[in-house]
Amino acid sequence: MSTDEVESTYSRRTKRWKLIVLLLLVALFVVVLVSLNVGYEPISFTDILKILGKQIPFLNGYIDSSLILPTDAAIILQLRLPRIIAGVVVGAALAASGVVYQGVFRNPMADSYVLGVSAGAAVGASFSILFAAGLSLFGFRLVQVAAFLGALFAMFLVYNISRVGSRVPVTTLLLCGIAVNFFLYAVVALLEVIAGDELEAIVFWLIGGFSNVLWADIWAVLPFIIIGIVLSYFYVRDLNLLALGEDQAQHLGVNVERVKQLLLVFASMVTAAAVSLSGLIGFVGLMVPHITRLVIGPDHRILLPASTIVGAIFLVVCDALARVISTPFASTSELPVGIITMLAGAPFFIILFRKKKQSYAL
């Protein structure tokens, strides 16, 4: 293939990727807008657009909001919009970290639960709920801080236990992650036994949801998520080479151990920040990258950004669905979004496992 043909192929591929990202961003905007209309209080799309438009400095002078009720504006800006943006942030974070984990482990069944990151967050959050409920640290809710630190601690613990000399074999890392995961969830179970009146708070945090999310909570975790995803994107070519096998990647100039270490740190930081905001929301990091890979291909240069946006769309839709489903059953509580993702994710995991088993049989 000549140089001109290579450049032409690359140009067409780049245009296709840009179009995919643009269409996904449009879909995300539409999903967010529709989700703002979902709730107990009916608010028209026209009023929603006016309320949002009034927050934009260059547009607010051209929008007549005199007929909009203050209560409607408060519902959109202080209740619905924060939880929807939280869904965007957490869904994007979990999906992006799932892509990285699956790329490092070269396994479509890998996600944050494999390394015990989610279990570490659960231990940290459960401790803070049980022994320091309602406290804050540097303006951040202590539950968030404890979950974030617990998740990072679990990842570093698993990584150091798995180290064999200067290398960290993937198989050893997976096995150690599973062992630490079981141990940490045993600690969570022990805390639940002695929780007393705080048991309900721990259980609801473990299920995952956005019912109590504030704008301050989102701003607290957003920098960690953005930095982690952006830094991960600088290593997408290395992830493509790792897919060929570690030895092959090493021969092609990749510092395999260094890249694995950095990517696991980035992905775990993103996951820790996400779960500290929402609690444990399962299967997003497993399902979204796998489905996106089936549709657009395995190239991480497009897989990572596409999965990030699809993850945001998926979780916002699940949260809207959770609000709709909860409406007939109770007026004082709602269905946590973590239940929706688990109901969708468990059958998906079983199907994926069966297909993988059949491929081994062949």
C-alpha positions as CSV (number, residue, x, y, z in Angstrom):
1,M,0.0,0.0,0.0
2,S,1.4,3.4,-1.0
3,T,1.8,6.4,1.3
4,D,-1.1,8.2,-0.4
5,E,-3.4,5.2,0.1
6,V,-2.3,5.0,3.8
7,E,-3.0,8.7,4.4
8,S,-6.4,8.4,2.6
9,T,-7.4,5.4,4.7
10,Y,-6.3,7.2,7.9
11,S,-8.2,10.4,6.8
12,R,-11.4,8.4,6.2
13,R,-11.1,6.6,9.5
14,T,-10.5,9.9,11.4
15,K,-13.6,11.5,9.8
16,R,-15.7,8.4,10.7
17,W,-14.5,8.6,14.3
18,K,-15.3,12.3,14.6
19,L,-18.7,11.6,13.2
20,I,-19.3,8.8,15.7
21,V,-18.3,11.1,18.6
22,L,-20.4,14.0,17.3
23,L,-23.5,11.8,17.0
24,L,-23.0,10.3,20.5
25,L,-22.7,13.8,21.9
26,V,-25.9,14.8,20.3
27,A,-27.6,11.7,21.6
28,L,-26.3,12.5,25.1
29,F,-27.7,16.0,24.9
30,V,-31.1,14.6,23.9
31,V,-31.1,12.0,26.6
32,V,-30.2,14.6,29.3
33,L,-33.0,16.9,28.0
34,V,-35.6,14.1,28.0
35,S,-34.4,13.0,31.5
36,L,-35.0,16.5,32.8
37,N,-38.7,16.1,31.9
38,V,-38.9,12.8,34.0
39,G,-40.3,13.2,37.5
40,Y,-43.2,13.7,39.7
41,E,-43.7,17.3,38.7
42,P,-44.5,17.8,35.0
43,I,-42.4,20.5,33.4
44,S,-42.6,21.2,29.7
45,F,-39.6,21.1,27.4
46,T,-40.1,24.7,26.5
47,D,-39.8,25.7,30.2
48,I,-36.8,23.4,30.7
49,L,-35.0,25.1,27.8
50,K,-35.8,28.5,29.1
51,I,-34.6,27.6,32.6
52,L,-31.3,26.3,31.2
53,G,-30.9,29.1,28.8
54,K,-31.2,31.7,31.6
55,Q,-28.0,30.2,33.0
56,I,-26.0,31.0,29.9
57,P,-24.5,34.5,30.1
58,F,-24.9,35.4,26.4
59,L,-28.5,34.1,26.1
60,N,-30.2,35.0,29.4
61,G,-31.0,38.6,28.1
62,Y,-33.0,37.2,25.2
63,I,-35.1,34.7,27.1
64,D,-38.4,35.6,28.8
65,S,-38.7,33.6,31.9
66,S,-41.4,35.7,33.6
67,L,-44.0,32.9,33.2
68,I,-41.8,30.2,34.7
69,L,-42.6,29.3,38.3
70,P,-39.7,29.6,40.8
71,T,-40.5,26.1,42.1
72,D,-40.1,24.7,38.6
73,A,-36.7,26.4,38.2
74,A,-35.6,25.1,41.6
75,I,-36.7,21.5,40.7
76,I,-34.7,21.6,37.4
77,L,-31.5,23.4,38.7
78,Q,-31.3,22.0,42.2
79,L,-32.8,18.6,42.0
80,R,-32.9,17.0,38.6
81,L,-29.9,18.6,36.9
82,P,-27.4,17.8,39.6
83,R,-28.4,14.1,39.6
84,I,-28.4,13.9,35.8
85,I,-25.0,15.5,35.6
86,A,-23.8,13.1,38.3
87,G,-25.2,10.3,36.1
88,V,-23.2,11.6,33.1
89,V,-20.0,11.9,35.2
90,V,-20.3,8.5,36.9
91,G,-21.4,6.7,33.8
92,A,-18.6,8.2,31.7
93,A,-16.0,7.4,34.4
94,L,-17.1,3.8,35.0
95,A,-17.2,3.0,31.2
96,A,-13.8,4.7,30.6
97,S,-12.2,2.8,33.4
98,G,-13.8,-0.4,32.1
99,V,-12.2,0.1,28.7
100,V,-8.8,0.5,30.4
101,Y,-9.2,-2.5,32.7
102,Q,-10.3,-4.7,29.8
103,G,-7.4,-3.5,27.7
104,V,-4.8,-4.1,30.4
105,F,-6.1,-7.5,31.2
106,R,-7.0,-8.3,27.6
107,N,-10.3,-9.7,28.9
108,P,-13.8,-8.3,28.1
109,M,-15.0,-9.5,31.5
110,A,-12.7,-7.3,33.5
111,D,-13.9,-4.2,35.4
112,S,-13.3,-2.3,38.7
113,Y,-14.6,-5.2,40.8
114,V,-11.8,-7.4,39.6
115,L,-9.1,-5.4,41.5
116,G,-11.2,-4.9,44.6
117,V,-11.4,-1.2,43.9
118,S,-15.2,-1.1,44.4
119,A,-14.9,-3.3,47.6
120,G,-12.3,-0.9,49.0
121,A,-14.6,2.0,48.4
122,A,-17.4,0.1,50.1
123,V,-15.2,-0.5,53.2
124,G,-14.2,3.2,53.4
125,A,-17.8,4.5,52.9
126,S,-19.2,2.0,55.4
127,F,-16.7,2.9,58.1
128,S,-17.4,6.6,57.7
129,I,-21.2,6.1,57.7
130,L,-20.9,4.0,60.9
131,F,-18.4,6.0,62.9
132,A,-18.4,9.5,61.4
133,A,-21.8,10.1,59.7
134,G,-22.4,13.7,58.8
135,L,-18.8,14.9,59.2
136,S,-16.9,16.7,56.5
137,L,-13.2,17.1,55.6
138,F,-11.9,20.2,53.9
139,G,-15.5,20.9,52.8
140,F,-16.0,17.4,51.3
141,R,-18.4,14.9,52.8
142,L,-16.4,12.3,54.7
143,V,-18.2,9.5,53.1
144,Q,-16.8,10.6,49.7
145,V,-13.3,11.0,51.0
146,A,-13.3,7.7,52.8
147,A,-14.7,5.8,49.7
148,F,-12.1,7.5,47.5
149,L,-9.2,6.6,49.8
150,G,-10.5,3.1,50.4
151,A,-10.7,2.4,46.6
152,L,-7.2,3.6,46.0
153,F,-5.8,1.7,49.0
154,A,-7.4,-1.6,47.7
155,M,-5.9,-1.1,44.3
156,F,-2.4,-0.5,45.6
157,L,-2.7,-3.4,48.0
158,V,-3.7,-5.8,45.2
159,Y,-0.9,-4.5,43.0
160,N,1.8,-4.9,45.6
161,I,0.7,-8.4,46.7
162,S,0.7,-9.5,43.0
163,R,4.2,-8.2,42.3
164,V,6.7,-10.9,41.4
165,G,10.1,-9.3,41.3
166,S,9.8,-6.3,38.9
167,R,6.8,-7.8,37.1
168,V,3.1,-8.1,37.9
169,P,1.6,-11.0,35.9
170,V,-1.9,-10.4,34.8
171,T,-3.1,-13.8,36.1
172,T,-1.6,-13.2,39.5
173,L,-3.2,-9.8,39.6
174,L,-6.6,-11.2,38.8
175,L,-6.4,-13.9,41.5
176,C,-5.1,-11.5,44.2
177,G,-7.9,-9.0,43.2
178,I,-10.5,-11.7,43.7
179,A,-9.1,-12.7,47.1
180,V,-8.8,-9.1,48.4
181,N,-12.3,-8.5,47.0
182,F,-13.8,-11.3,49.1
183,F,-11.9,-10.2,52.2
184,L,-13.1,-6.5,51.9
185,Y,-16.7,-7.5,51.3
186,A,-16.4,-9.7,54.5
187,V,-15.4,-6.5,56.3
188,V,-18.4,-4.7,54.9
189,A,-20.7,-7.6,56.0
190,L,-19.2,-7.3,59.5
191,L,-19.8,-3.6,59.6
192,E,-23.4,-4.2,58.5
193,V,-23.9,-6.7,61.3
194,I,-22.9,-4.1,63.9
195,A,-24.4,-1.1,62.1
196,G,-27.6,-0.8,64.1
197,D,-29.5,2.3,63.0
198,E,-27.0,3.1,60.3
199,L,-27.6,-0.2,58.4
200,E,-30.1,1.4,56.0
201,A,-27.6,4.2,55.1
202,I,-24.9,1.6,54.4
203,V,-27.1,-0.6,52.3
204,F,-28.4,2.3,50.2
205,W,-24.8,3.5,49.6
206,L,-23.8,0.0,48.5
207,I,-26.7,-0.2,46.1
208,G,-25.7,3.1,44.5
209,G,-27.8,6.1,43.4
210,F,-27.9,9.8,43.0
211,S,-30.8,10.9,45.2
212,N,-28.7,12.9,47.6
213,V,-26.1,14.3,45.2
214,L,-25.2,18.0,45.5
215,W,-23.4,20.3,43.1
216,A,-20.5,20.5,45.5
217,D,-20.1,16.7,45.4
218,I,-19.9,16.7,41.6
219,W,-17.3,19.5,41.6
220,A,-15.2,17.6,44.2
221,V,-14.8,14.5,42.0
222,L,-14.9,16.0,38.5
223,P,-11.1,16.9,38.3
224,F,-10.0,13.4,39.3
225,I,-12.3,11.9,36.6
226,I,-11.3,14.3,33.8
227,I,-7.6,14.0,34.6
228,G,-7.7,10.2,34.8
229,I,-9.6,9.8,31.5
230,V,-7.4,12.3,29.6
231,L,-4.2,10.7,30.8
232,S,-5.5,7.3,29.9
233,Y,-6.2,8.5,26.3
234,F,-2.5,9.3,25.9
235,Y,-1.9,5.5,26.2
236,V,-4.5,4.2,23.8
237,R,-1.9,3.2,21.2
238,D,-0.1,1.2,23.9
239,L,-3.4,-0.5,24.7
240,N,-3.7,-1.4,21.1
241,L,-0.3,-3.0,21.2
242,L,-1.0,-4.8,24.5
243,A,-3.9,-6.5,22.7
244,L,-1.3,-8.3,20.6
245,G,0.3,-9.8,23.8
246,E,2.8,-8.4,26.3
247,D,5.8,-10.0,24.6
248,Q,4.8,-8.6,21.2
249,A,4.1,-5.2,22.7
250,Q,7.5,-5.2,24.4
251,H,9.2,-6.0,21.1
252,L,7.4,-3.0,19.5
253,G,8.8,-0.6,22.1
254,V,6.2,-0.6,24.8
255,N,7.4,-0.5,28.4
256,V,4.8,-3.0,29.4
257,E,5.1,-3.0,33.2
258,R,5.3,0.8,33.3
259,V,2.3,1.3,31.0
260,K,0.2,-1.3,33.0
261,Q,1.1,0.4,36.2
262,L,0.1,3.9,35.0
263,L,-3.1,2.7,33.4
264,L,-4.2,0.8,36.5
265,V,-3.5,3.9,38.6
266,F,-5.5,6.2,36.2
267,A,-8.4,3.7,35.9
268,S,-8.6,3.1,39.6
269,M,-8.5,6.9,40.4
270,V,-11.4,7.4,38.0
271,T,-13.3,4.6,39.5
272,A,-12.6,5.7,43.0
273,A,-13.8,9.2,42.3
274,A,-17.0,7.9,40.6
275,V,-18.0,5.4,43.3
276,S,-17.3,8.0,46.0
277,L,-20.0,10.1,44.4
278,S,-22.6,7.5,43.6
279,G,-21.9,4.4,45.7
280,L,-21.5,1.1,44.0
281,I,-23.1,0.9,40.6
282,G,-22.3,-2.4,39.0
283,F,-21.9,-3.7,35.5
284,V,-21.5,-0.3,33.7
285,G,-17.8,-0.8,33.3
286,L,-18.4,-4.3,32.1
287,M,-21.3,-3.9,29.6
288,V,-20.7,-0.5,28.0
289,P,-17.1,-1.1,26.7
290,H,-18.1,-4.6,25.4
291,I,-21.2,-3.4,23.6
292,T,-19.3,-0.4,22.1
293,R,-16.4,-2.6,21.0
294,L,-18.9,-4.9,19.1
295,V,-20.4,-1.9,17.3
296,I,-17.3,0.3,16.4
297,G,-14.4,-2.1,16.7
298,P,-11.5,-2.7,19.2
299,D,-9.3,0.3,18.3
300,H,-8.9,2.1,21.7
301,R,-8.4,5.4,19.9
302,I,-12.1,5.5,19.3
303,L,-13.2,2.9,21.8
304,L,-12.2,5.0,24.8
305,P,-14.0,8.2,23.9
306,A,-17.0,6.4,22.4
307,S,-17.4,4.2,25.5
308,T,-17.1,7.2,27.8
309,I,-20.1,8.9,26.1
310,V,-22.1,5.7,25.8
311,G,-21.5,5.1,29.5
312,A,-22.9,8.6,30.3
313,I,-26.0,8.0,28.1
314,F,-26.6,4.5,29.6
315,L,-26.5,5.6,33.2
316,V,-28.7,8.7,32.6
317,V,-31.3,6.4,30.9
318,C,-31.1,3.9,33.8
319,D,-31.5,6.7,36.4
320,A,-34.6,8.1,34.5
321,L,-36.0,4.6,34.3
322,A,-35.4,4.1,38.1
323,R,-37.4,7.3,38.8
324,V,-40.2,6.1,36.5
325,I,-40.4,2.6,38.0
326,S,-40.3,3.9,41.6
327,T,-43.2,6.3,41.1
328,P,-46.2,3.9,41.6
329,F,-44.7,2.2,44.7
330,A,-43.7,4.9,47.1
331,S,-43.8,8.6,47.5
332,T,-41.0,8.9,50.1
333,S,-38.3,6.8,48.4
334,E,-37.2,5.9,44.9
335,L,-35.6,2.9,43.3
336,P,-31.7,3.2,43.3
337,V,-30.2,3.2,39.9
338,G,-27.7,0.5,41.0
339,I,-30.6,-2.0,41.0
340,I,-31.5,-1.1,37.4
341,T,-27.9,-1.6,36.3
342,M,-27.6,-4.9,38.2
343,L,-30.8,-6.2,36.7
344,A,-29.5,-5.4,33.2
345,G,-25.9,-6.4,33.9
346,A,-26.4,-9.9,35.5
347,P,-28.0,-11.5,32.4
348,F,-25.5,-9.7,30.1
349,F,-22.6,-11.1,32.2
350,I,-24.1,-14.6,32.0
351,I,-24.5,-14.4,28.2
352,L,-20.9,-13.1,27.8
353,F,-19.6,-15.9,30.0
354,R,-21.4,-18.5,28.0
355,K,-20.1,-17.2,24.7
356,K,-16.6,-17.1,26.1
357,K,-16.9,-20.7,27.3
358,Q,-18.2,-21.8,23.9
359,S,-15.2,-20.1,22.3
360,Y,-12.8,-22.1,24.6
361,A,-14.7,-25.3,23.7
362,L,-14.1,-24.7,20.0
